[in-house]
Amino acid sequence: MAGQDYEEVADRAAVRRHPTLFRTIKQRRNPRLRRSDITVTDEAAVKRAVKAAALGNAMEWYDFGIYSYMAGTIGKVFFPGGHGSAQLLLTFATFAISFLVRPLGSVVLGPLGDKLGRQRVLALTMLMMAFGTFFIGVLPSYSSIGLWAPALLILLRLVQGFSTGGEYGGASTFIAEYAPDKRRGFFGSFLEFGTLAGYVGAAGLVTLLTVTLGDSGLQSWGWRLPYLLAGPLGLIGLYLRLKLDETPAFQKLSTENVRVRASEAADTVETTAKGDLAKIFTNYWRPLVLCVALVAAYNITDYMLLSYMPTYLSDELGYGTTHGLLILLGVMVAMMLLINQVGRLNDRYGRKPLLLAGMLGFLVLSIPSFLLIREGNIILIIIGLAMLGLSLVCLLGTMSAALPALFPTQVRYGGLSIGYNVSTSLFGGTTPLVITALIDIGGTNLMPAYYATGAAIVGVIAVLFMKETAQQPLQGSPPSVSTPEEAAELAHEQAQEPRF
């Protein structure tokens, strides 16, 4: 009978005879909030948490961007001997391999974040990612050590993939649990601002190196520089994350677990922080399936535009590599200017309208956009990419607030990490490889548009099954507000009226 109204399941005659008794039972099962139950956020702490989480996300996507934008060079350094198409397929296969281990990382690191805390595991993922990226930069080439070169590259990509299994779920959980309920979309949008910043940094650096060093300089030694930069960036990110306090929601669970003073309203929250893996799959399979579907649609379109597009412009359309990167760079900078406004909009109007706008944008505009892009005219390419970018920014600015709200606090890190990374492994990281293979098989360079359209159909269906969560407390957590005055007002609204 948990979660049901006792007046519905009990004998109606008994309810009429003893209204006070049944009202008391209902109130004990669903006690009203007290002022002490409501979390008042510290805006300075929220900003520190957002900064540390966004920097880690930026580093993750910086690495993926570097690998994608230098796919041709990486192929020549580590997979020589084959023709251009074979090199490209091997390079993207290595890109996809790191995604195969991401579910393993999520299964290990996600529940660990629910047991030990978000902050500790996020510090670990930052350390592992920096290690893997930096050491790719010092790997010998195929010409120096033969097959050991691609083997070691794959090993380091696996380290990166494992660490990333706990990165997005933890970072989005961290921001969501720190942010006040009415501004979760705005603060969450900074996580994907970090994504775009990582891509912009990667695209800008690769463009600069290509122009200054040329293809020969880039292939001989210049390709290493972007990877070596990951070392100091990782140390900065690690320092920021180690300086953070644990999230208020997780602290609440930890306090209740050791039976320190807890209020009546908080006692209705599940108090286990075990992050039991079996429980995620048995008790929370519905939000897990919804998470997988949403992330599949979102990541296929994300990787298609931000990772694969420069390769598409150069290898499939014969457009200059530098010109293609510069155009995409401009589109991403424009998206960075818009993404926080999208966060504000989904706080005000809801997550579902913004997600639907993005999904319907890809559904309707993917084919027209690629028809414009493949014309080869710079103005048409910019218009086509802008249409795709506007659709994507609606998803980027909303997902990081919508996905954590699918799961309750005690399994949020684990559930979100598993759902996100299983979906990303199957559909996101394989996007460049699948599209390249589909173009070879189908013989048409409109395959990316067809693939994005199919993903958007799945996304629209998933959004329709979502519950709206804007301006509401996270499941299993007490309300979170920005000011003491707001907390007092909320408590007053729910104060029990005297009965005589």
Disulfide bonds with the S-S distance in Angstrom:
none
